[in-house]
Amino acid sequence: MTTTATPGTHRRADPQTWLVLAVLVGSVPAQMLLEDRLGSSAFQTWATVFLAVVVQSIPFLVVGIVLSGVISVVLSEQLISRLLPRRTALAVPAAGLAGIALPTCECAVVPVANGLTRRGMPAAVALTFMLAAPAVNPAVLVSTAVAFGGRMDMVGARFLASLVTAMVIGWIYLWASRRFSALRPPSLRDRLHHHDGDTRWQRFVAAAWHDFLPAAAFLVLGAMIAAAINVLVPVRYVDAVAGNPILAVGALTLFAFVIALCSEADAFVAVSLTAFSDTAKLVFLVVGPAMDIKLAAMEAGQFGRAFAVQFVPLVLVVAATTASIVGWVIL
């Protein structure tokens, strides 16, 4: 029996609400600690970098989330199913390219992928769409162009590396799932729970708010850390890591995984990491939307821990390797 929530029903706070509160509460003592430990000029530098990252990225974050909310409400999974080729091997790249026209955030894409699997779409195709859509849509590409001063080589490299990453993962799971039952992910479950009486506007507001809370929290946290790296970490240490291609790629892969930025805002954080090469920055931009700590936790809950233990490191390795190769060739 389906139940609907009444306006007066008490709901337990969403984990994302606690996340936002934790970041906001933690930012106050963090700022005070920085102010105490840094001289006035160094603190002003940190504040300038932090505010520049946040102020420049917020508009793109909002636009991306609004578009994502619209897509999550009006998009028909039946339409996607009809447009994708019936042959799974061809449907994998088609699902990756479908992300261009569907500006969806990492969390908002899950209900769409869920609908695809319910209609018989192979899991490999749904995984490809989930990896590609948050990284190759126009909102992300425009924000990347703005952050990097109109550099189309960086935009093209990000698009190509992200698309190839999604397709490679899709093909790997298409091949592996036929041979190893442990690699067959169970059906996705809806991450957003809609009630039967909700209008499209109510579903849009719920989807947009659901995406904005964690995205804004991680943006603030990421901007604080990026600014702190520029000010707190001694230049010789940063140069030592950034000057070694392997260490630089490893460091920004880890940073992207931990900081869990929204794909519409991560380019502004990447461009602030001035000591690192363009290839290392590209790795940061490709790894983040494909796999971060937030997505890893979500996938463990929805696909099962055994699947996530194999899927998460595979995505990290493929994304970092693909971005490194593309960066070496293009940048």
Phi and psi in degrees as GROMACS dihedral restraints (atoms count N, CA, C in turn):
[ dihedral_restraints ]
;  ai    aj    ak    al  type     phi  dphi    fc
    3     4     5     6     1   -87.4    20    10
    4     5     6     7     1   133.3    20    10
    6     7     8     9     1  -113.9    20    10
    7     8     9    10     1   150.6    20    10
    9    10    11    12     1  -120.2    20    10
   10    11    12    13     1   146.9    20    10
   12    13    14    15     1   -82.9    20    10
   13    14    15    16     1   134.9    20    10
   15    16    17    18     1   -89.6    20    10
   16    17    18    19     1   157.7    20    10
   18    19    20    21     1   -56.9    20    10
   19    20    21    22     1   -30.0    20    10
   21    22    23    24     1   -88.9    20    10
   22    23    24    25     1    -3.1    20    10
   24    25    26    27     1   -67.8    20    10
   25    26    27    28     1   132.4    20    10
   27    28    29    30     1   -80.3    20    10
   28    29    30    31     1   131.2    20    10
   30    31    32    33     1  -117.7    20    10
   31    32    33    34     1   138.9    20    10
   33    34    35    36     1   -65.9    20    10
   34    35    36    37     1   143.1    20    10
   36    37    38    39     1   -59.5    20    10
   37    38    39    40     1   136.3    20    10
   39    40    41    42     1   -66.2    20    10
   40    41    42    43     1   144.0    20    10
   42    43    44    45     1   -55.5    20    10
   43    44    45    46     1   -30.9    20    10
   45    46    47    48     1   -68.8    20    10
   46    47    48    49     1   -31.7    20    10
   48    49    50    51     1   -64.2    20    10
   49    50    51    52     1   -43.4    20    10
   51    52    53    54     1   -63.3    20    10
   52    53    54    55     1   -34.5    20    10
   54    55    56    57     1   -62.5    20    10
   55    56    57    58     1   -47.0    20    10
   57    58    59    60     1   -61.8    20    10
   58    59    60    61     1   -45.7    20    10
   60    61    62    63     1   -60.8    20    10
   61    62    63    64     1   -40.2    20    10
   63    64    65    66     1   -63.6    20    10
   64    65    66    67     1   -42.1    20    10
   66    67    68    69     1   -66.3    20    10
   67    68    69    70     1   -43.8    20    10
   69    70    71    72     1   -65.3    20    10
   70    71    72    73     1   -44.0    20    10
   72    73    74    75     1   -66.8    20    10
   73    74    75    76     1   -41.1    20    10
   75    76    77    78     1   -70.2    20    10
   76    77    78    79     1   -25.3    20    10
   78    79    80    81     1   -69.3    20    10
   79    80    81    82     1   -27.2    20    10
   81    82    83    84     1   -67.8    20    10
   82    83    84    85     1   -55.9    20    10
   84    85    86    87     1   -64.3    20    10
   85    86    87    88     1   -30.6    20    10
   87    88    89    90     1   -63.6    20    10
   88    89    90    91     1   -42.8    20    10
   90    91    92    93     1   -65.1    20    10
   91    92    93    94     1   -41.8    20    10
   93    94    95    96     1   -64.0    20    10
   94    95    96    97     1   -39.0    20    10
   96    97    98    99     1   -64.5    20    10
   97    98    99   100     1   -42.7    20    10
   99   100   101   102     1   -63.6    20    10
  100   101   102   103     1   -42.5    20    10
  102   103   104   105     1   -64.5    20    10
  103   104   105   106     1   -35.5    20    10
  105   106   107   108     1   -71.5    20    10
  106   107   108   109     1   -36.8    20    10
  108   109   110   111     1   -88.2    20    10
  109   110   111   112     1   -20.8    20    10
  111   112   113   114     1  -102.8    20    10
  112   113   114   115     1   151.0    20    10
  114   115   116   117     1   -70.8    20    10
  115   116   117   118     1   167.9    20    10
  117   118   119   120     1   -59.5    20    10
  118   119   120   121     1   -41.0    20    10
  120   121   122   123     1   -68.6    20    10
  121   122   123   124     1   -40.8    20    10
  123   124   125   126     1   -66.5    20    10
  124   125   126   127     1   -40.6    20    10
  126   127   128   129     1   -65.8    20    10
  127   128   129   130     1   -38.1    20    10
  129   130   131   132     1   -63.2    20    10
  130   131   132   133     1   -37.8    20    10
  132   133   134   135     1   -63.6    20    10
  133   134   135   136     1   -45.3    20    10
  135   136   137   138     1   -60.0    20    10
  136   137   138   139     1   -46.2    20    10
  138   139   140   141     1   -63.6    20    10
  139   140   141   142     1   -38.1    20    10
  141   142   143   144     1   -64.4    20    10
  142   143   144   145     1   -46.7    20    10
  144   145   146   147     1   -64.2    20    10
  145   146   147   148     1   -44.1    20    10
  147   148   149   150     1   -59.7    20    10
  148   149   150   151     1   -50.1    20    10
  150   151   152   153     1   -66.1    20    10
  151   152   153   154     1   -37.0    20    10
  153   154   155   156     1   -62.5    20    10
  154   155   156   157     1   -43.1    20    10
  156   157   158   159     1   -64.4    20    10
  157   158   159   160     1   -47.1    20    10
  159   160   161   162     1   -67.3    20    10
  160   161   162   163     1   -48.5    20    10
  162   163   164   165     1   -63.8    20    10
  163   164   165   166     1   -40.7    20    10
  165   166   167   168     1   -71.8    20    10
  166   167   168   169     1   -32.3    20    10
  168   169   170   171     1   -90.0    20    10
  169   170   171   172     1   -25.1    20    10
  171   172   173   174     1   -55.5    20    10
  172   173   174   175     1   -46.8    20    10
  174   175   176   177     1   -57.4    20    10
  175   176   177   178     1   -41.9    20    10
  177   178   179   180     1   -70.3    20    10
  178   179   180   181     1   -34.0    20    10
  180   181   182   183     1   -62.3    20    10
  181   182   183   184     1   -45.7    20    10
  183   184   185   186     1   -64.8    20    10
  184   185   186   187     1   -46.3    20    10
  186   187   188   189     1   -60.6    20    10
  187   188   189   190     1   -45.5    20    10
  189   190   191   192     1   -62.2    20    10
  190   191   192   193     1   -40.5    20    10
  192   193   194   195     1   -70.6    20    10
  193   194   195   196     1   -38.1    20    10
  195   196   197   198     1   -62.6    20    10
  196   197   198   199     1   -47.5    20    10
  198   199   200   201     1   -62.3    20    10
  199   200   201   202     1   -39.6    20    10
  201   202   203   204     1   -62.2    20    10
  202   203   204   205     1   -41.8    20    10
  204   205   206   207     1   -63.0    20    10
  205   206   207   208     1   -40.5    20    10
  207   208   209   210     1   -62.7    20    10
  208   209   210   211     1   -47.2    20    10
  210   211   212   213     1   -61.0    20    10
  211   212   213   214     1   -42.9    20    10
  213   214   215   216     1   -65.3    20    10
  214   215   216   217     1   -22.4    20    10
  216   217   218   219     1   -91.6    20    10
  217   218   219   220     1   -44.2    20    10
  219   220   221   222     1   -98.0    20    10
  220   221   222   223     1   -14.4    20    10
  222   223   224   225     1   -70.6    20    10
  223   224   225   226     1   135.6    20    10
  225   226   227   228     1  -100.7    20    10
  226   227   228   229     1   120.4    20    10
  228   229   230   231     1   -64.9    20    10
  229   230   231   232     1   -29.1    20    10
  231   232   233   234     1   -62.2    20    10
  232   233   234   235     1   -37.8    20    10
  234   235   236   237     1   -64.1    20    10
  235   236   237   238     1   -45.1    20    10
  237   238   239   240     1   -62.1    20    10
  238   239   240   241     1   -42.2    20    10
  240   241   242   243     1   -60.7    20    10
  241   242   243   244     1   -38.0    20    10
  243   244   245   246     1   -71.5    20    10
  244   245   246   247     1   -33.4    20    10
  246   247   248   249     1   -77.8    20    10
  247   248   249   250     1   -29.3    20    10
  249   250   251   252     1   -77.2    20    10
  250   251   252   253     1   142.3    20    10
  252   253   254   255     1   -60.2    20    10
  253   254   255   256     1   151.1    20    10
  255   256   257   258     1   -74.0    20    10
  256   257   258   259     1   -30.6    20    10
  258   259   260   261     1   -73.2    20    10
  259   260   261   262     1   122.9    20    10
  261   262   263   264     1   -61.5    20    10
  262   263   264   265     1   -38.4    20    10
  264   265   266   267     1   -61.0    20    10
  265   266   267   268     1   -33.5    20    10
  267   268   269   270     1   -85.5    20    10
  268   269   270   271     1   -27.6    20    10
  270   271   272   273     1   -68.5    20    10
  271   272   273   274     1   -26.4    20    10
  273   274   275   276     1   -61.7    20    10
  274   275   276   277     1   -55.8    20    10
  276   277   278   279     1   -65.4    20    10
  277   278   279   280     1   -32.4    20    10
  279   280   281   282     1   -64.1    20    10
  280   281   282   283     1   -39.2    20    10
  282   283   284   285     1   -65.6    20    10
  283   284   285   286     1   -36.7    20    10
  285   286   287   288     1   -64.1    20    10
  286   287   288   289     1   -44.5    20    10
  288   289   290   291     1   -68.8    20    10
  289   290   291   292     1   -26.7    20    10
  291   292   293   294     1   -62.1    20    10
  292   293   294   295     1   -24.5    20    10
  294   295   296   297     1   -63.6    20    10
  295   296   297   298     1   -20.8    20    10
  297   298   299   300     1   -62.1    20    10
  298   299   300   301     1   -40.2    20    10
  300   301   302   303     1   -92.8    20    10
  301   302   303   304     1    -2.3    20    10
  303   304   305   306     1  -123.6    20    10
  304   305   306   307     1    88.6    20    10
  306   307   308   309     1   -73.6    20    10
  307   308   309   310     1    86.9    20    10
  309   310   311   312     1  -118.2    20    10
  310   311   312   313     1   140.3    20    10
  312   313   314   315     1   -76.9    20    10
  313   314   315   316     1   172.0    20    10
  315   316   317   318     1   -58.3    20    10
  316   317   318   319     1   -41.9    20    10
  318   319   320   321     1   -80.5    20    10
  319   320   321   322     1   -36.4    20    10
  321   322   323   324     1   -68.7    20    10
  322   323   324   325     1   -22.8    20    10
  324   325   326   327     1   -75.5    20    10
  325   326   327   328     1   -17.7    20    10
  327   328   329   330     1   -63.5    20    10
  328   329   330   331     1   -46.5    20    10
  330   331   332   333     1   -60.8    20    10
  331   332   333   334     1   -34.5    20    10
  333   334   335   336     1   -65.7    20    10
  334   335   336   337     1   -46.4    20    10
  336   337   338   339     1   -62.6    20    10
  337   338   339   340     1   -34.6    20    10
  339   340   341   342     1   -61.6    20    10
  340   341   342   343     1   -44.1    20    10
  342   343   344   345     1   -62.9    20    10
  343   344   345   346     1   -36.6    20    10
  345   346   347   348     1   -63.9    20    10
  346   347   348   349     1   -44.2    20    10
  348   349   350   351     1   -68.4    20    10
  349   350   351   352     1   -34.0    20    10
  351   352   353   354     1   -64.5    20    10
  352   353   354   355     1   -27.8    20    10
  354   355   356   357     1   -94.3    20    10
  355   356   357   358     1    18.5    20    10
  357   358   359   360     1    89.8    20    10
  358   359   360   361     1     7.8    20    10
  360   361   362   363     1   -69.9    20    10
  361   362   363   364     1   132.0    20    10
  363   364   365   366     1   -57.4    20    10
  364   365   366   367     1   145.5    20    10
  366   367   368   369     1   -60.2    20    10
  367   368   369   370     1   -33.7    20    10
  369   370   371   372     1   -61.0    20    10
  370   371   372   373     1   -36.8    20    10
  372   373   374   375     1   -70.7    20    10
  373   374   375   376     1   -41.9    20    10
  375   376   377   378     1   -63.7    20    10
  376   377   378   379     1   -39.8    20    10
  378   379   380   381     1   -64.1    20    10
  379   380   381   382     1   -39.2    20    10
  381   382   383   384     1   -61.4    20    10
  382   383   384   385     1   -45.5    20    10
  384   385   386   387     1   -63.3    20    10
  385   386   387   388     1   -41.9    20    10
  387   388   389   390     1   -62.3    20    10
  388   389   390   391     1   -36.5    20    10
  390   391   392   393     1   -78.5    20    10
  391   392   393   394     1   -34.1    20    10
  393   394   395   396     1   -84.3    20    10
  394   395   396   397     1   -43.0    20    10
  396   397   398   399     1   -56.0    20    10
  397   398   399   400     1   -42.3    20    10
  399   400   401   402     1   -72.9    20    10
  400   401   402   403     1   -10.2    20    10
  402   403   404   405     1  -112.4    20    10
  403   404   405   406     1   -23.1    20    10
  405   406   407   408     1  -114.5    20    10
  406   407   408   409     1     6.3    20    10
  408   409   410   411     1   -78.0    20    10
  409   410   411   412     1   159.9    20    10
  411   412   413   414     1   -58.6    20    10
  412   413   414   415     1   -35.7    20    10
  414   415   416   417     1   -61.0    20    10
  415   416   417   418     1   -41.2    20    10
  417   418   419   420     1   -68.6    20    10
  418   419   420   421     1   -42.2    20    10
  420   421   422   423     1   -67.1    20    10
  421   422   423   424     1   -38.6    20    10
  423   424   425   426     1   -66.4    20    10
  424   425   426   427     1   -43.7    20    10
  426   427   428   429     1   -62.8    20    10
  427   428   429   430     1   -35.8    20    10
  429   430   431   432     1   -65.2    20    10
  430   431   432   433     1   -42.3    20    10
  432   433   434   435     1   -62.8    20    10
  433   434   435   436     1   -42.6    20    10
  435   436   437   438     1   -66.0    20    10
  436   437   438   439     1   -45.6    20    10
  438   439   440   441     1   -61.8    20    10
  439   440   441   442     1   -38.7    20    10
  441   442   443   444     1   -98.1    20    10
  442   443   444   445     1    23.6    20    10
  444   445   446   447     1    64.5    20    10
  445   446   447   448     1    36.3    20    10
  447   448   449   450     1    79.5    20    10
  448   449   450   451     1    15.3    20    10
  450   451   452   453     1   -74.6    20    10
  451   452   453   454     1   103.2    20    10
  453   454   455   456     1   -74.2    20    10
  454   455   456   457     1   -20.5    20    10
  456   457   458   459     1   -65.8    20    10
  457   458   459   460     1   -38.5    20    10
  459   460   461   462     1   -69.1    20    10
  460   461   462   463     1   -40.3    20    10
  462   463   464   465     1   -62.0    20    10
  463   464   465   466     1   -48.5    20    10
  465   466   467   468     1   -63.4    20    10
  466   467   468   469     1   -39.3    20    10
  468   469   470   471     1   -65.3    20    10
  469   470   471   472     1   -41.0    20    10
  471   472   473   474     1   -65.0    20    10
  472   473   474   475     1   -44.3    20    10
  474   475   476   477     1   -60.4    20    10
  475   476   477   478     1   -49.6    20    10
  477   478   479   480     1   -64.7    20    10
  478   479   480   481     1   -47.4    20    10
  480   481   482   483     1   -64.5    20    10
  481   482   483   484     1   -39.8    20    10
  483   484   485   486     1   -67.3    20    10
  484   485   486   487     1   -42.5    20    10
  486   487   488   489     1   -65.5    20    10
  487   488   489   490     1   -45.0    20    10
  489   490   491   492     1   -63.4    20    10
  490   491   492   493     1   -40.5    20    10
  492   493   494   495     1   -57.9    20    10
  493   494   495   496     1   -48.6    20    10
  495   496   497   498     1   -62.1    20    10
  496   497   498   499     1   -42.8    20    10
  498   499   500   501     1   -67.1    20    10
  499   500   501   502     1   -41.8    20    10
  501   502   503   504     1   -62.4    20    10
  502   503   504   505     1   -44.4    20    10
  504   505   506   507     1   -61.2    20    10
  505   506   507   508     1   -43.6    20    10
  507   508   509   510     1   -60.2    20    10
  508   509   510   511     1   -46.0    20    10
  510   511   512   513     1   -67.0    20    10
  511   512   513   514     1   -38.1    20    10
  513   514   515   516     1   -60.1    20    10
  514   515   516   517     1   -45.2    20    10
  516   517   518   519     1   -75.2    20    10
  517   518   519   520     1   -26.7    20    10
  519   520   521   522     1   -65.0    20    10
  520   521   522   523     1   -41.9    20    10
  522   523   524   525     1   -73.3    20    10
  523   524   525   526     1   -47.4    20    10
  525   526   527   528     1   -71.1    20    10
  526   527   528   529     1   -37.2    20    10
  528   529   530   531     1   -66.7    20    10
  529   530   531   532     1   -21.6    20    10
  531   532   533   534     1   -77.5    20    10
  532   533   534   535     1   -17.5    20    10
  534   535   536   537     1  -112.5    20    10
  535   536   537   538     1   -27.1    20    10
  537   538   539   540     1  -128.1    20    10
  538   539   540   541     1   112.0    20    10
  540   541   542   543     1   -63.4    20    10
  541   542   543   544     1   -26.4    20    10
  543   544   545   546     1   -66.5    20    10
  544   545   546   547     1   -20.4    20    10
  546   547   548   549     1   -95.1    20    10
  547   548   549   550     1    11.0    20    10
  549   550   551   552     1   -93.4    20    10
  550   551   552   553     1   106.2    20    10
  552   553   554   555     1   -69.9    20    10
  553   554   555   556     1   141.9    20    10
  555   556   557   558     1   -67.3    20    10
  556   557   558   559     1   168.1    20    10
  558   559   560   561     1   -59.9    20    10
  559   560   561   562     1   143.7    20    10
  561   562   563   564     1   -68.4    20    10
  562   563   564   565     1   152.3    20    10
  564   565   566   567     1  -113.9    20    10
  565   566   567   568     1   146.1    20    10
  567   568   569   570     1   -58.8    20    10
  568   569   570   571     1   133.0    20    10
  570   571   572   573     1   -86.8    20    10
  571   572   573   574     1   -32.1    20    10
  573   574   575   576     1  -101.0    20    10
  574   575   576   577     1   132.5    20    10
  576   577   578   579     1  -106.2    20    10
  577   578   579   580     1   114.8    20    10
  579   580   581   582     1   -99.5    20    10
  580   581   582   583     1   146.0    20    10
  582   583   584   585     1   -97.9    20    10
  583   584   585   586     1   150.6    20    10
  585   586   587   588     1   -59.1    20    10
  586   587   588   589     1   -31.2    20    10
  588   589   590   591     1   -89.3    20    10
  589   590   591   592     1     0.3    20    10
  591   592   593   594     1   -69.6    20    10
  592   593   594   595     1   138.5    20    10
  594   595   596   597     1   -80.8    20    10
  595   596   597   598     1   171.4    20    10
  597   598   599   600     1   -63.5    20    10
  598   599   600   601     1   -37.1    20    10
  600   601   602   603     1   -63.2    20    10
  601   602   603   604     1   -43.0    20    10
  603   604   605   606     1   -63.5    20    10
  604   605   606   607     1   -40.2    20    10
  606   607   608   609     1   -67.8    20    10
  607   608   609   610     1   -36.7    20    10
  609   610   611   612     1   -63.9    20    10
  610   611   612   613     1   -46.9    20    10
  612   613   614   615     1   -61.5    20    10
  613   614   615   616     1   -43.3    20    10
  615   616   617   618     1   -62.6    20    10
  616   617   618   619     1   -42.7    20    10
  618   619   620   621     1   -66.9    20    10
  619   620   621   622     1   -44.4    20    10
  621   622   623   624     1   -65.5    20    10
  622   623   624   625     1   -43.3    20    10
  624   625   626   627     1   -66.4    20    10
  625   626   627   628     1   -39.9    20    10
  627   628   629   630     1   -59.3    20    10
  628   629   630   631     1   -38.4    20    10
  630   631   632   633     1   -79.7    20    10
  631   632   633   634     1   -35.7    20    10
  633   634   635   636     1   -69.0    20    10
  634   635   636   637     1   -39.5    20    10
  636   637   638   639     1   -56.8    20    10
  637   638   639   640     1   -57.9    20    10
  639   640   641   642     1   -69.0    20    10
  640   641   642   643     1   -33.9    20    10
  642   643   644   645     1   -63.0    20    10
  643   644   645   646     1   -44.7    20    10
  645   646   647   648     1   -66.5    20    10
  646   647   648   649     1   -40.2    20    10
  648   649   650   651     1   -63.3    20    10
  649   650   651   652     1   -46.9    20    10
  651   652   653   654     1   -69.1    20    10
  652   653   654   655     1   -30.7    20    10
  654   655   656   657     1   -63.0    20    10
  655   656   657   658     1   -47.3    20    10
  657   658   659   660     1   -61.1    20    10
  658   659   660   661     1   -45.5    20    10
  660   661   662   663     1   -63.3    20    10
  661   662   663   664     1   -43.9    20    10
  663   664   665   666     1   -64.8    20    10
  664   665   666   667     1   -40.0    20    10
  666   667   668   669     1   -65.3    20    10
  667   668   669   670     1   -39.2    20    10
  669   670   671   672     1   -62.9    20    10
  670   671   672   673     1   -43.6    20    10
  672   673   674   675     1   -69.7    20    10
  673   674   675   676     1   -42.8    20    10
  675   676   677   678     1   -61.4    20    10
  676   677   678   679     1   -42.1    20    10
  678   679   680   681     1   -65.9    20    10
  679   680   681   682     1   -38.2    20    10
  681   682   683   684     1   -66.0    20    10
  682   683   684   685     1   -36.7    20    10
  684   685   686   687     1   -60.7    20    10
  685   686   687   688     1   -39.9    20    10
  687   688   689   690     1   -68.9    20    10
  688   689   690   691     1   -22.8    20    10
  690   691   692   693     1  -111.4    20    10
  691   692   693   694     1   -45.2    20    10
  693   694   695   696     1   -82.7    20    10
  694   695   696   697     1   -42.5    20    10
  696   697   698   699     1   -74.4    20    10
  697   698   699   700     1   127.3    20    10
  699   700   701   702     1   -54.8    20    10
  700   701   702   703     1   140.6    20    10
  702   703   704   705     1   -57.8    20    10
  703   704   705   706     1   -36.5    20    10
  705   706   707   708     1   -65.5    20    10
  706   707   708   709     1   -33.0    20    10
  708   709   710   711     1   -72.6    20    10
  709   710   711   712     1   -44.5    20    10
  711   712   713   714     1   -61.5    20    10
  712   713   714   715     1   -44.6    20    10
  714   715   716   717     1   -64.1    20    10
  715   716   717   718     1   -36.0    20    10
  717   718   719   720     1   -64.3    20    10
  718   719   720   721     1   -41.4    20    10
  720   721   722   723     1   -74.0    20    10
  721   722   723   724     1   -48.5    20    10
  723   724   725   726     1   -65.7    20    10
  724   725   726   727     1   -29.3    20    10
  726   727   728   729     1   -77.6    20    10
  727   728   729   730     1   -14.2    20    10
  729   730   731   732     1  -101.3    20    10
  730   731   732   733     1   113.5    20    10
  732   733   734   735     1   -55.2    20    10
  733   734   735   736     1   -40.4    20    10
  735   736   737   738     1   -69.3    20    10
  736   737   738   739     1   -45.6    20    10
  738   739   740   741     1   -64.5    20    10
  739   740   741   742     1   -38.7    20    10
  741   742   743   744     1   -63.5    20    10
  742   743   744   745     1   -45.2    20    10
  744   745   746   747     1   -64.3    20    10
  745   746   747   748     1   -43.6    20    10
  747   748   749   750     1   -63.4    20    10
  748   749   750   751     1   -40.9    20    10
  750   751   752   753     1   -65.5    20    10
  751   752   753   754     1   -44.9    20    10
  753   754   755   756     1   -77.5    20    10
  754   755   756   757     1   -24.2    20    10
  756   757   758   759     1   -64.3    20    10
  757   758   759   760     1   -47.0    20    10
  759   760   761   762     1   -64.0    20    10
  760   761   762   763     1   -41.7    20    10
  762   763   764   765     1   -61.7    20    10
  763   764   765   766     1   -44.8    20    10
  765   766   767   768     1   -63.0    20    10
  766   767   768   769     1   -39.2    20    10
  768   769   770   771     1   -67.0    20    10
  769   770   771   772     1   -42.4    20    10
  771   772   773   774     1   -77.7    20    10
  772   773   774   775     1   -39.2    20    10
  774   775   776   777     1   -80.7    20    10
  775   776   777   778     1   -24.2    20    10
  777   778   779   780     1    53.7    20    10
  778   779   780   781     1    53.0    20    10
  780   781   782   783     1   -79.6    20    10
  781   782   783   784     1   155.6    20    10
  783   784   785   786     1   -71.7    20    10
  784   785   786   787     1   143.8    20    10
  786   787   788   789     1   -66.8    20    10
  787   788   789   790     1   -21.4    20    10
  789   790   791   792     1   -76.9    20    10
  790   791   792   793     1   -12.2    20    10
  792   793   794   795     1  -119.8    20    10
  793   794   795   796     1   -12.8    20    10
  795   796   797   798     1   -68.6    20    10
  796   797   798   799     1   -24.8    20    10
  798   799   800   801     1   -63.8    20    10
  799   800   801   802     1   -32.0    20    10
  801   802   803   804     1   -72.2    20    10
  802   803   804   805     1   -30.5    20    10
  804   805   806   807     1   -73.1    20    10
  805   806   807   808     1   -42.0    20    10
  807   808   809   810     1   -60.6    20    10
  808   809   810   811     1   -43.7    20    10
  810   811   812   813     1   -68.2    20    10
  811   812   813   814     1   -20.9    20    10
  813   814   815   816     1   -78.1    20    10
  814   815   816   817     1   -13.0    20    10
  816   817   818   819     1   -86.3    20    10
  817   818   819   820     1    69.7    20    10
  819   820   821   822     1   -66.6    20    10
  820   821   822   823     1   -23.1    20    10
  822   823   824   825     1   -74.5    20    10
  823   824   825   826     1   -19.3    20    10
  825   826   827   828     1   -91.1    20    10
  826   827   828   829     1   154.3    20    10
  828   829   830   831     1   -72.2    20    10
  829   830   831   832     1   164.4    20    10
  831   832   833   834     1   -62.1    20    10
  832   833   834   835     1   -35.8    20    10
  834   835   836   837     1   -64.9    20    10
  835   836   837   838     1   -42.8    20    10
  837   838   839   840     1   -63.8    20    10
  838   839   840   841     1   -40.2    20    10
  840   841   842   843     1   -63.4    20    10
  841   842   843   844     1   -38.5    20    10
  843   844   845   846     1   -63.0    20    10
  844   845   846   847     1   -40.6    20    10
  846   847   848   849     1   -58.0    20    10
  847   848   849   850     1   -44.2    20    10
  849   850   851   852     1   -58.0    20    10
  850   851   852   853     1   -42.9    20    10
  852   853   854   855     1   -73.2    20    10
  853   854   855   856     1   -26.8    20    10
  855   856   857   858     1   -88.3    20    10
  856   857   858   859     1   -40.1    20    10
  858   859   860   861     1   -67.7    20    10
  859   860   861   862     1   -45.2    20    10
  861   862   863   864     1   -52.7    20    10
  862   863   864   865     1   -56.1    20    10
  864   865   866   867     1   -67.2    20    10
  865   866   867   868     1   -24.5    20    10
  867   868   869   870     1   -80.2    20    10
  868   869   870   871     1   -40.2    20    10
  870   871   872   873     1  -158.5    20    10
  871   872   873   874     1   123.0    20    10
  873   874   875   876     1  -140.6    20    10
  874   875   876   877     1  -179.6    20    10
  876   877   878   879     1   -65.1    20    10
  877   878   879   880     1   -31.4    20    10
  879   880   881   882     1   -68.6    20    10
  880   881   882   883     1   -45.9    20    10
  882   883   884   885     1   -67.0    20    10
  883   884   885   886     1   -37.1    20    10
  885   886   887   888     1   -61.0    20    10
  886   887   888   889     1   -43.7    20    10
  888   889   890   891     1   -65.3    20    10
  889   890   891   892     1   -41.4    20    10
  891   892   893   894     1   -63.1    20    10
  892   893   894   895     1   -44.2    20    10
  894   895   896   897     1   -70.4    20    10
  895   896   897   898     1   -32.7    20    10
  897   898   899   900     1   -63.7    20    10
  898   899   900   901     1   -38.1    20    10
  900   901   902   903     1   -73.5    20    10
  901   902   903   904     1   -32.6    20    10
  903   904   905   906     1   -95.1    20    10
  904   905   906   907     1   -34.7    20    10
  906   907   908   909     1   -98.0    20    10
  907   908   909   910     1   -17.8    20    10
  909   910   911   912     1   104.0    20    10
  910   911   912   913     1   147.6    20    10
  912   913   914   915     1   -63.7    20    10
  913   914   915   916     1   -40.3    20    10
  915   916   917   918     1   -61.1    20    10
  916   917   918   919     1   -41.3    20    10
  918   919   920   921     1   -67.4    20    10
  919   920   921   922     1   -44.6    20    10
  921   922   923   924     1   -64.6    20    10
  922   923   924   925     1   -35.7    20    10
  924   925   926   927     1   -60.2    20    10
  925   926   927   928     1   -32.3    20    10
  927   928   929   930     1   -88.9    20    10
  928   929   930   931     1   -36.7    20    10
  930   931   932   933     1   -72.1    20    10
  931   932   933   934     1   -44.3    20    10
  933   934   935   936     1   -60.7    20    10
  934   935   936   937     1   -54.1    20    10
  936   937   938   939     1   -64.9    20    10
  937   938   939   940     1   -32.2    20    10
  939   940   941   942     1   -62.0    20    10
  940   941   942   943     1   -46.0    20    10
  942   943   944   945     1   -63.1    20    10
  943   944   945   946     1   -43.0    20    10
  945   946   947   948     1   -60.2    20    10
  946   947   948   949     1   -45.1    20    10
  948   949   950   951     1   -67.4    20    10
  949   950   951   952     1   -46.3    20    10
  951   952   953   954     1   -64.5    20    10
  952   953   954   955     1   -43.8    20    10
  954   955   956   957     1   -64.2    20    10
  955   956   957   958     1   -47.1    20    10
  957   958   959   960     1   -65.5    20    10
  958   959   960   961     1   -40.8    20    10
  960   961   962   963     1   -67.2    20    10
  961   962   963   964     1   -46.3    20    10
  963   964   965   966     1   -61.6    20    10
  964   965   966   967     1   -46.1    20    10
  966   967   968   969     1   -63.5    20    10
  967   968   969   970     1   -37.9    20    10
  969   970   971   972     1   -64.1    20    10
  970   971   972   973     1   -43.1    20    10
  972   973   974   975     1   -66.6    20    10
  973   974   975   976     1   -46.8    20    10
  975   976   977   978     1   -62.8    20    10
  976   977   978   979     1   -42.7    20    10
  978   979   980   981     1   -62.6    20    10
  979   980   981   982     1   -40.4    20    10
  981   982   983   984     1   -64.0    20    10
  982   983   984   985     1   -36.6    20    10
  984   985   986   987     1   -79.5    20    10
  985   986   987   988     1   -43.7    20    10
  987   988   989   990     1   -94.3    20    10
  988   989   990   991     1   -40.8    20    10
